[in-house]
Amino acid sequence: MLTLADGVQLHVSVTGPPDAPVTVVLSHGWCQDRRTWRQQIAALGEMGHKAPRVIAYDTRGHGRSSATHLRSATLAQLGDDMAEVIRRYAPDGPVVLAGHSMGGMTIMEYAHRHPAEFGERVKGLLLVSTTAEGHTHTRYGLPGQLATLLRAGETLGAGLLARSGAWRPHRVVLPALRPALRWLLFGDECADEAMMLTMRGLGRAPLRSIGGFRESIGTQQRLDTLAGLGDLPAAVLVGSRDRLTPPACAESIATALPGAELTVVPGAGHMLPLERPAEVSAALVTLVRRAARQAKRDRRPAKPTIGQARCRRAA
């Protein structure tokens, strides 16, 4: 457990060789937990002697981490939390960051609030089913006017939930909500295991977390931050049927990131790491291999210039 300055404890899982050339940090989505990445963690472990060190943690107020204070239920705080996780568990060496949904937005906050650290450490970026423009493109798969009404109701309801504390009464009604969650979060395919993991993550999230993070998620604007990252190697993935962060969100991110490769997965919804794990894992493994090759090149001694070589011979 990592205890933060305000007393919140983060549940952190570390796997892989301690002397790995690259560290991967995984950040999950809103009302989910680190288990979202279980198949990607397995894929990284299968890289043999090239396997990276992997850090997966439950965001404050999620999973097995402790509850957050309402004033700290913000993306800005999550960006600071990510900085602390990296300082504590990956104090040196190249880092590849992967974020799903709110996890991607957390990465953007880390880049915005800690630009020097981000620029020095981060050598690869995987952004999955996320946005840099709040709810600008979110229509829930509905007509415009109906989506606007639903968003207004959701925003009002989130404010009420945020003040409801750290209890979890919604776990009782989750089975009844399964069809609605299936429609909202998944596309053509939805394995039972993926659905169960998603519902368990939601069941663990207290009302304060469900409602408290909604405001900053809806208002975040970080395209300028992404544009300042230069040619950082990046992969941006989105499902063609994502109703929460539709392809327009990924397209704007990829446009802002000159080094990004955009992949729109046909027929997929919002929960890509669980719904289409092979595609997400392949993109992450590619970034890790690329970062490892770059780290190896950086460790090689620089070749002497012609002038230096002549001086050595003369000596």
BELKA-V819016 format. One record per run of one state. SS is the DSSP state (helix for helix, strand for strand, loop for the rest). FROM is the first residue (numbers start at 1). TO is the last residue. If there is no record, write none. Layout:
ss=[SS/SS]
from=[FROM/FROM]
to=[TO/TO]
This chain:
ss=[loop/strand/loop/strand/loop/strand/loop/strand/loop/helix/loop/helix/loop/strand/loop/helix/loop/helix/loop/strand/loop/helix/loop/helix/strand/loop/helix/loop/helix/loop/helix/loop/helix/loop/helix/loop/helix/loop/helix/loop/strand/loop/helix/loop/strand/loop/helix/loop/helix/loop/helix/loop]
from=[1/2/4/9/11/12/16/22/28/34/46/48/51/53/58/70/73/75/90/94/101/102/114/115/122/129/144/163/169/173/174/186/192/205/207/213/214/220/223/228/234/240/247/257/260/266/272/276/277/300/306/315]
to=[1/3/8/10/11/15/21/27/33/45/47/50/52/57/69/72/74/89/93/100/101/113/114/121/128/143/162/168/172/173/185/191/204/206/212/213/219/222/227/233/239/246/256/259/265/271/275/276/299/305/314/315]
